[in-house]
């Protein structure tokens, strides 16, 4: 089986593990992925069967054969570490611990997590609860190398993370802050009001990130165009260059020397375009063509 070509840039996509974790790698070769994002359990359910020795072996064999990596996972959408309800928060912590253990068994390097929603209880209380919840999850997973990657959000409803300072405050409030990284999302940033199309606004955002949590914490970037306008607070992904961000925003990201080597992963719609080409392959090709020599 052909291996992924070595490159300074790492482009990939979130791919299905239906039928086995190894299938994501095989599809990744077909569409030209350097890296991957997967789910390590059903993202719409709280519990799942343990990962078997056979599943782990098949995953690792496919990773070795294809050379695709690194691999990150996305945590369940059900988790809410900011919930004001202790029962729901505890349930979320337990589910997070389970996902971290699954990632560790496979060798997944990071688990992308939506920080949570404060449910009309205010950002400050929500941020405090997220930090405290992460402390509990870390205590239960001592020795695990897989990091939680806090994802920037669009700011829908009462979600926390639409201001880069939110992520910095969460990290500052966690005892084992070195176990945390950050996952940026271009659609979310744009929807939250960060105009990545504008060179000056983009640089101001990067400087704010460096001040809030440090650029070295950025471990993954979700590359998604936006169906809605700047500051819409709406999380709706569009194919690269076909939404309101447009080509300029992605040119700024892929040519930022400070971000070279960070996995840049599509979460755009699957399927084929009108020429029968997989959308993922088309979007990956677009991103690669934007990279200046």
C-alpha positions in Angstrom: 0.0 0.0 0.0 1.3 3.5 -0.9 2.4 5.6 2.0 1.6 9.3 2.5 4.3 11.6 1.1 6.4 13.5 3.5 5.6 17.2 3.6 6.2 20.2 5.8 2.5 20.8 5.7 0.1 18.2 7.1 -3.4 18.2 5.4 -6.1 15.6 6.2 -9.7 15.0 6.9 -12.1 13.6 9.5 -12.9 10.1 8.2 -15.2 7.4 9.2 -14.1 4.3 11.1 -17.2 2.3 10.2 -16.2 -1.3 9.8 -12.9 -0.8 11.6 -10.5 1.9 12.7 -8.1 0.8 9.9 -10.6 1.9 7.2 -10.0 5.5 7.9 -6.4 5.1 6.9 -7.3 3.2 3.7 -9.7 6.0 2.7 -7.1 8.5 3.7 -4.7 7.1 1.1 -7.4 7.2 -1.5 -8.0 11.0 -1.1 -4.4 12.0 -0.3 -4.4 12.6 3.5 -1.2 13.3 5.4 -3.0 13.1 8.8 -6.4 12.2 10.1 -9.2 12.9 12.6 -11.5 10.1 13.7 -14.1 9.2 16.4 -12.9 6.5 18.9 -16.6 5.8 19.8 -20.1 6.7 18.6 -20.2 10.4 19.1 -23.9 10.4 19.8 -23.8 7.9 22.6 -22.5 8.0 26.1 -21.1 4.5 26.3 -19.5 2.0 23.9 -17.9 -1.4 24.0 -14.2 -1.6 25.0 -11.7 -1.5 22.1 -10.4 -5.0 21.5 -6.8 -6.1 21.1 -7.6 -7.1 17.5 -9.0 -3.6 16.8 -5.8 -2.0 18.2 -3.6 -4.2 16.2 -5.5 -3.5 12.9 -5.3 0.3 13.6 -1.6 0.2 14.3 -0.9 -1.9 11.3 -2.8 0.5 9.0 -1.0 3.5 10.5 2.4 1.9 9.9 1.5 0.7 6.3 0.1 4.0 5.2 2.4 6.4 7.0 -0.5 8.7 7.8 -0.2 10.7 10.9 -0.5 12.2 13.4 -4.1 11.1 14.2 -6.4 13.1 16.5 -9.8 12.2 17.6 -12.9 14.3 18.2 -14.7 13.8 21.5 -18.5 13.1 21.8 -20.7 16.1 21.2 -22.7 15.1 24.3 -20.0 16.2 26.8 -20.5 19.4 28.7 -17.8 20.1 31.3 -19.3 23.6 31.9 -22.8 22.3 32.8 -24.2 23.8 36.0 -25.8 20.3 36.8 -23.4 18.2 38.8 -24.8 14.9 37.5 -24.4 15.9 33.8 -20.9 17.3 34.5 -19.8 14.1 36.3 -21.2 12.0 33.4 -19.2 14.1 31.0 -16.0 13.7 33.0 -16.4 9.9 33.0 -17.1 9.9 29.3 -14.0 12.1 28.7 -11.8 9.7 30.7 -13.1 6.8 28.7 -12.3 8.6 25.4 -8.8 9.5 26.6 -8.2 5.8 27.5 -9.4 4.7 24.1 -7.1 7.3 22.4 -4.1 6.1 24.5 -4.8 2.5 23.5 -4.7 3.4 19.9 -1.8 5.9 20.0 -4.0 8.9 19.1 -2.1 12.0 20.1 -4.9 14.4 20.9 -8.6 14.5 21.7 -10.5 17.5 20.4 -13.1 18.8 22.9 -15.7 21.5 22.7 -15.1 23.2 26.0 -18.8 23.3 27.0 -21.8 25.5 27.4 -22.6 27.4 30.7 -26.4 27.1 30.1 -27.1 30.8 31.0 -24.9 30.7 34.1 -22.3 33.0 32.7 -18.8 32.6 31.1 -16.9 33.0 34.4 -18.7 30.1 36.2 -18.6 28.0 33.1 -14.8 28.5 32.7 -14.2 27.6 36.3 -16.3 24.4 36.0 -14.4 23.4 32.8 -11.1 23.8 34.5 -12.2 21.9 37.6 -13.6 19.1 35.4 -10.4 18.8 33.4 -8.5 18.5 36.7 -10.7 15.5 37.7 -10.2 13.9 34.3 -6.5 14.3 34.5 -6.4 12.8 38.0 -8.2 9.8 36.6 -5.9 9.4 33.6 -2.4 9.9 35.1 0.3 8.6 32.8 -1.7 9.1 29.7 0.1 11.0 26.9 -2.9 11.9 24.8 -3.8 15.5 25.3 -7.2 17.2 25.4 -7.3 19.8 22.6 -9.7 22.6 23.5 -11.5 23.7 20.4 -12.3 27.3 19.5 -16.1 27.7 19.1 -18.5 29.8 17.0 -20.3 31.1 20.0 -23.7 29.6 19.4 -26.0 29.7 22.4 -24.0 29.7 25.6 -21.0 27.9 24.4 -17.6 28.9 25.8 -14.5 29.3 23.6 -15.6 31.9 21.0 -13.0 34.3 22.5 -9.5 33.1 22.4 -9.1 34.4 25.9 -11.6 31.8 27.1 -9.2 29.0 26.1 -6.3 30.7 27.9 -8.4 31.2 31.1 -9.4 27.5 31.0 -5.8 26.4 30.6 -4.6 28.8 33.3 -7.1 27.3 35.7 -6.0 23.7 35.2 -3.3 22.2 37.5 -1.7 20.1 34.8 -1.9 22.7 32.0 0.9 20.9 30.1 -1.6 18.2 29.3 -3.8 20.6 27.3 -3.5 21.8 23.7 -5.7 23.9 21.4 -7.6 23.1 18.2 -8.6 26.0 16.1 -11.5 25.9 13.6 -11.5 28.4 10.8 -15.3 28.5 10.4 -15.7 28.9 14.2 -13.1 31.7 14.4 -14.8 33.5 11.5 -18.3 33.0 12.9 -17.0 34.3 16.3 -15.9 37.5 14.7 -12.2 37.0 13.8 -11.7 38.1 10.2 -9.0 35.8 9.0 -9.4 37.2 5.5 -7.9 40.5 6.6 -4.1 40.4 7.0 -4.1 42.9 10.0 -7.0 41.3 11.7 -5.5 37.8 11.2 -2.2 39.0 12.8 -4.1 40.6 15.7 -5.9 37.3 16.3 -2.6 35.3 16.2 -1.0 37.8 18.7 -4.0 37.4 21.0 -3.6 33.6 20.9 0.1 33.9 21.6 -0.7 36.0 24.6 -3.6 33.9 25.9 -2.2 30.4 25.6 0.9 30.4 23.4 1.1 29.3 19.8 3.0 26.2 20.6 -0.2 24.8 22.1 -1.9 24.8 18.7 -2.0 21.1 17.9 -4.7 20.9 15.2 -6.6 23.2 12.9 -10.0 22.4 11.4 -10.1 23.8 7.9 -13.7 24.7 7.1 -15.2 27.6 5.1 -18.3 29.2 6.6 -21.8 29.3 5.1 -22.5 32.4 7.2 -21.1 35.9 7.5 -18.4 37.2 9.8 -19.6 37.3 13.4 -22.8 35.3 12.7 -22.1 33.0 15.7 -23.4 30.2 13.5 -21.4 27.0 13.0 -22.2 25.9 9.4 -19.3 24.5 7.4 -18.8 25.0 3.6 -16.3 23.7 1.1 -12.9 25.5 0.9 -13.2 28.7 -1.0 -16.9 28.4 -1.5 -18.1 30.2 1.6 -17.9 33.6 3.2 -14.2 33.1 4.2 -13.1 32.5 0.7 -9.6 31.8 -0.6 -7.8 34.7 1.1 -8.5 33.5 4.6 -7.1 30.0 3.9 -4.1 31.5 2.2 -3.3 33.4 5.4 -3.5 30.2 7.5 -1.6 27.8 5.3 1.2 30.3 4.7 1.7 31.3 8.3 5.2 29.9 9.1 4.2 29.7 12.8 1.6 27.0 11.9 3.6 24.9 9.4 3.5 21.3 10.5 0.3 21.6 12.6 -2.3 19.1 11.3 -4.9 20.9 9.1 -8.0 18.8 8.9 -11.2 19.1 6.9 -14.6 18.7 8.4 -16.5 19.6 5.3 -19.4 17.8 3.6 -18.7 14.3 2.2 -19.7 13.0 -1.2 -18.6 13.7 -4.8 -18.7 16.9 -6.8 -20.4 17.3 -10.2 -17.3 15.8 -11.8 -17.4 12.7 -9.7 -14.4 13.7 -7.6 -14.5 13.1 -3.8 -15.1 16.5 -2.1 -12.3 15.7 0.4 -9.8 15.3 -2.4 -11.0 18.5 -4.1 -10.7 20.5 -0.9 -7.3 19.0 0.0 -6.0 19.8 -3.5 -7.3 23.4 -3.1 -5.4 23.8 0.2 -2.2 22.4 -1.2 -2.3 24.8 -4.2 -2.5 27.7 -1.8 0.8 27.0 -0.2 3.5 29.3 -1.5 6.8 27.7 -2.5 
